[in-house]
């Protein structure tokens, strides 16, 4: 299927690896020029080179934490008029809520609610004026299924979801959509736990880890960043203009609801 976005421009946050990289790859495959971002400049450079080598698109690298206003400014300077914005950022670490102080709470809310909203606010009017815009926020299945120990992450992402629900309806008539992707268990570094960067995982250990993690998933496997990215690319396509304000679990059927 031709997604109709060849030649469009996208900012993809936290896209040096994992789910963000999956989204960047899928957009590049469909001819979208990219601004990619990540905290580790070396990993980001490798990802940018990979995308350039595989697809004939422009790729600009902006290293740093997307929650940093200076990094946001650099992203927008590199792509002042994006057609597509994919918001993504790492969530707060697993921690008992009793251990959270004000500083940790504010940092979590800034990273996972304030920062994406700031970028949306910066680009949405331009999208509306040009009569095309696709905004995808990578949140978490914990918005629907809170996990004890990830309470701050769940709260910040749920706050973003509610914040944007009315905003999405306010720009739908301008062909600007805002949707949220809620990943469940996908095979990323985050699910591997602590490990040395660049050190391959023992194949048998990887098999057992994936088997254990997938035991309670109806699909009986972990999702992949690549298939997650393809869903993101569709949400950014010309075919998804009538789909907005939605929360889309990408979880192999983990979230159980008839409606």
Residue pairs with C-beta under 8 A, 6 or more apart in sequence:
1 239
3 30
3 233
3 234
3 236
3 237
3 238
3 239
4 237
4 238
4 239
5 27
5 30
5 31
5 32
5 83
5 84
5 233
5 236
5 237
5 238
6 30
6 31
6 32
7 31
7 32
7 33
8 31
8 32
8 33
8 83
8 84
8 132
8 236
9 32
9 33
9 34
9 35
9 79
9 81
9 82
9 83
9 84
10 24
10 27
10 32
10 33
10 34
10 35
10 79
10 82
10 83
10 84
10 85
10 86
10 236
11 34
11 35
11 37
11 75
11 76
11 78
11 79
11 82
11 84
11 85
11 86
11 119
11 123
12 20
12 23
12 24
12 27
12 34
12 35
12 36
12 37
12 84
12 86
12 88
13 20
13 37
13 66
13 75
13 85
13 86
13 87
13 88
13 89
13 116
13 119
14 20
14 37
14 38
14 39
14 66
14 88
14 89
14 90
15 21
15 23
15 24
15 34
15 36
15 37
15 38
15 47
15 86
15 88
16 36
16 37
16 38
16 39
16 40
16 43
16 44
16 46
16 47
17 38
17 43
17 47
17 188
17 189
18 188
18 189
18 190
18 225
19 88
19 138
19 183
19 186
19 188
19 225
19 228
19 229
20 37
20 38
20 86
20 88
20 138
21 47
21 225
21 229
22 224
22 225
22 226
22 227
22 228
22 229
22 232
23 86
23 88
23 136
23 138
23 228
23 229
23 232
23 233
24 34
24 36
24 47
24 51
24 86
24 229
25 51
25 54
25 226
25 229
26 226
26 229
26 230
26 232
26 233
27 34
27 84
27 86
27 229
27 232
27 233
27 236
28 34
28 51
28 54
28 55
28 57
28 59
29 54
29 55
29 233
30 233
30 237
31 55
31 56
31 57
32 57
32 83
32 84
32 236
33 57
33 58
33 59
34 51
34 57
34 58
34 59
34 60
35 59
35 60
35 61
35 62
35 75
35 78
35 79
35 82
36 44
36 47
36 48
36 51
36 59
36 60
36 61
36 62
37 44
37 61
37 62
37 63
37 64
37 66
37 71
37 75
38 44
38 47
38 63
39 63
39 64
39 65
40 63
41 61
41 63
43 197
44 61
44 63
45 61
48 59
48 60
48 61
51 57
51 59
52 59
60 78
60 79
62 71
62 74
62 75
62 78
63 71
64 70
64 71
64 74
65 71
65 89
65 111
66 72
66 75
66 88
66 89
66 115
66 119
67 89
67 110
67 111
67 114
67 115
69 118
72 115
72 118
72 119
72 122
75 119
76 119
76 122
76 123
80 126
81 123
81 126
81 130
82 123
82 126
82 127
83 127
83 130
83 132
83 133
83 134
84 133
84 134
84 135
84 136
84 236
85 119
85 120
85 123
85 133
85 134
85 135
85 136
86 135
86 136
86 137
86 138
86 232
86 236
87 115
87 116
87 119
87 120
87 135
87 136
87 137
87 138
88 137
88 138
89 111
89 112
89 115
89 116
90 111
90 190
91 108
91 111
91 112
91 140
91 150
91 152
91 153
91 156
91 157
92 104
92 107
92 108
92 111
92 112
92 150
92 152
92 153
92 156
94 149
94 150
95 104
95 149
95 152
96 149
97 151
97 152
100 151
100 152
104 152
105 152
108 152
108 153
108 155
108 156
109 152
109 155
109 156
109 159
111 156
112 139
112 153
112 156
112 157
112 160
113 156
113 157
113 159
113 160
113 163
116 137
116 160
117 160
117 163
117 164
120 135
120 164
120 167
120 178
123 133
123 135
124 133
124 135
124 167
124 171
124 176
126 133
127 133
127 135
127 171
127 174
127 176
128 171
128 174
128 176
129 174
131 174
131 175
132 175
132 176
133 171
133 174
133 175
133 176
133 177
134 176
134 177
134 235
134 236
134 237
134 240
135 176
135 177
135 178
135 179
136 178
136 179
136 180
136 181
136 232
136 235
136 236
137 160
137 161
137 164
137 178
137 179
137 180
137 181
138 180
138 181
138 183
138 232
139 157
139 158
139 160
139 161
139 180
139 181
139 182
139 247
140 150
140 153
140 154
140 157
140 182
140 183
141 182
141 183
141 184
141 249
141 251
141 254
141 255
142 150
142 153
142 154
142 157
143 154
143 157
143 158
143 161
143 180
143 182
143 247
144 182
144 247
144 249
144 255
144 257
145 254
145 255
146 154
147 154
160 180
161 180
161 247
164 178
164 180
164 245
165 245
167 178
168 177
168 178
168 179
168 244
168 245
169 244
169 245
171 178
172 244
172 245
175 241
177 235
177 240
177 241
177 243
177 244
178 244
178 245
179 235
179 240
179 243
179 244
179 245
179 246
179 247
179 248
180 246
180 247
180 248
181 228
181 231
181 232
181 235
181 248
181 250
182 247
182 248
182 249
182 250
182 251
182 255
183 223
183 228
183 250
183 251
184 217
184 223
184 249
184 250
184 251
184 252
184 254
184 255
185 191
185 213
185 214
185 217
185 222
185 223
185 251
185 252
185 254
186 222
186 223
186 224
186 225
186 228
186 250
187 210
187 222
187 223
187 224
187 225
188 225
189 195
191 209
191 213
191 222
192 201
192 209
195 201
201 209
210 221
210 222
213 222
214 220
214 221
214 222
214 252
216 254
217 251
217 252
217 253
217 254
218 252
218 253
218 254
219 252
219 253
220 252
221 252
222 252
223 250
223 251
223 252
227 250
228 250
231 248
231 250
234 240
235 243
235 248
249 255
